[in-house]
Amino acid sequence: MTLESAYSTNPIVQQFLRYGNLSAEAVKDIDQRTMHFLKKKNEHFLKEGQNLSSYFVIAKGIIRAYFHRNEKEVNTWFGEEDQIFGSILPVYADKPSFENIQFLEDSEIYAISSYDLNDLYRIYPELNLIGRKIAEEVCIILEERAVSLHTESAAERYETLIRLQPNLLNRINLGHIASYLGITQETLSRIRKQ
């Protein structure tokens, strides 16, 4: 990390620095291309079928990703402050999203488009390494989630959620959590009582 990048308050820069060093020039360029949004509870960042391709960081708030199946919403992941996010198909494959990303609280986010990121990758080689490390982390998270859904009981999946994202339980309704775990709300209530 350079001295200049240590002083950037941009949450996107701060997340990138978790994966590698950035030059002062790269930090300045990222800062100039970063967009800032305030979103209200229940608004969407992305809806199914859209091709909104960007990384974003939540400075304040919480989100969920979900898709529709048999006229029901199925939650696939939750996000909270100080993490980097993006919908995989639009970001990595330039395809329309199958998921929706919705704010569950009034939120403040910072975003950078994939178009700008690809331009930055071309200009600043250190960002290529950071981008690769982020993509690798996404792959690991997705594989762990897939294995969890096929090998763990509902109670074990609940324990994993509590361990990995303990702050979510007080901020997300039980219906969303049950959907994420692949169980009914009644089953979740029984698990929580144990």
N, C-alpha and C positions, 0 to 999 in steps of 0.2 A: 504494500500500500504506500502510495506517495503521500507527502505531507499535505498537498492540496486536496487529495481525495478524502483524507481523514476529516476535512472540514465540510464536506458536502452533506447537506441535510436531506438530500433526495433519497427516499426509501428504496428506489430502484438501484441507485448506486450502492447503497449500504448492503442490499441483498447480493449484488454482483460481487462485492468485496468478500463475501463469505466463501466464494469459489476461486478467487485469485486476485492478483494485483491489477490496478488500472493506472494508466498515466494521467497526468493532470489534463492533458488534451482530451483524452477519452471521457473523463468525468465531465468536463465542460460541454462536450458534444452531447453526452447522454442527458445532462441537465437541460440543454436547449430543446431536445426532442421529446422530453417527458411531458405528458398531459396530466392535469390535476382535475379530479371530478368529485363532486359531492352528490351522493345518491341517497334517496329516501328508502325507508323500509319497504320491502316488497317490489321495488323497481328491479329491472333486469339489467345485467351487464351484457348478456348474450342470450339469444333465443334460438331454439332448434331451427336449423335451416339457414341461419346467418353465417356469414364467413367473416366475422370480426376477429382479425388475427392480431393479437397483442399479448404481451406479458403485462401483468399488473401486480401491484403490492397494495395491501390494505393497510392504511395508516391507522384507521379507526373503523371498527365494525366487524361484521361476520357475514359469510356467504354460504350458500349451498349450491351444489350442482345436482341436477336431476333430469330424468327423461320420462316420457310417458310410455306405459305399457298396460294394455287392457284397461284403458281409461283411468289408470292410477298413476300417481307420481312416484317414481322410484329414485330415492336419493343415492347418489354415488360418492360424493365427498363433501366435506365442509372445510371452510377456510377461515382463518382468523388473522389477527394483526401480525405484521412482520414476517410474512411468508410470500414467496413469489408464485404466481398462478398463471394459467392460460389454458384454454381449451385445446386439447391435443390435435384434433383434426385440422382446425384452422391454422394453428401455429406451425405445426410440423409438416402438414400435407397440403395446405392451401385448399382444403375441402370444407364444405358447410358442416357446421356442428350438429351432432345428434343430441346434444345436451343443452340445457338451459342453466344459466348462472344467475341466481337471484340473491339480492341483499336481504338479510333477515333482521338487520338493524339499520338505522341511519348510518351511512358509511362515508368515509373519505378514502379515495384511492388515487394512486399514481399509476399511469400506464405508458407503455411505449409500444409502438406498432411493430409487427414483424418486418414490415418493409424497412422501417428505420433501423431495426436491429440488424437485418441482413446487410444494410449499407455500412453500419458500424463494424460488423464482422470483417467486411472488406477493408475498411480503413485501419482498424486497430486489431492486429493479430492476437493480442492478449484476450480479446473478447471471444475469439473462436474457442479458446480453451474453456472459458467460463461458460459459454453456451453449451459446449459438449458435456461439461460436468453437470449442468442443470438437467439436460436431457437424460443423462445416465441416472440421476436421482429420481426423475419421473418414472423411468423404466423400473427401477427397484421398487418404488412405492406401488406401482400398478401390479407387479408380479406378487408382492407381498399381499396385496388386497385380494387378488385372484386366488392365491393359495389359501388365505384365511377363509374366504367364502366356501371353499370346497373341503377344508380339513378341520375347521374349528366349529365347536358348538356355538349356539347363539350366546351363551353365557361367556364363553371365551372371547368371542368377537366384541362383546360389551366391555370386558376387562381390557382388551387391547385398545379400544376407543378411549377408555378412561385413562389408561397409561400414556397414550400418545397425545391426546388432546383433552386434558382434564378440565379446562375452562369452558368447554362446549356445553357440558351438562346443565349449567345454570343459564345458558343463553339460547338454547334451542329447544323447541317443544318436543315432547316425547313421541309424537307422531312422526316427526322427521327422523328422529333417532331410530325408532323401530323400523322405518322404511329402509334406512341405511343398513341396519343389521339383518334385514331380510326376514323380519318376524312381525307379528301383530303387536299392537300396543298393549294388549292384555298380557302377552308373553313377556314383554319388556317389564311390565309392572311386577310380575312374579319374580323375574330375575333380580330386579332392584331390591326386592324385599329379602332376598336370600343373603 
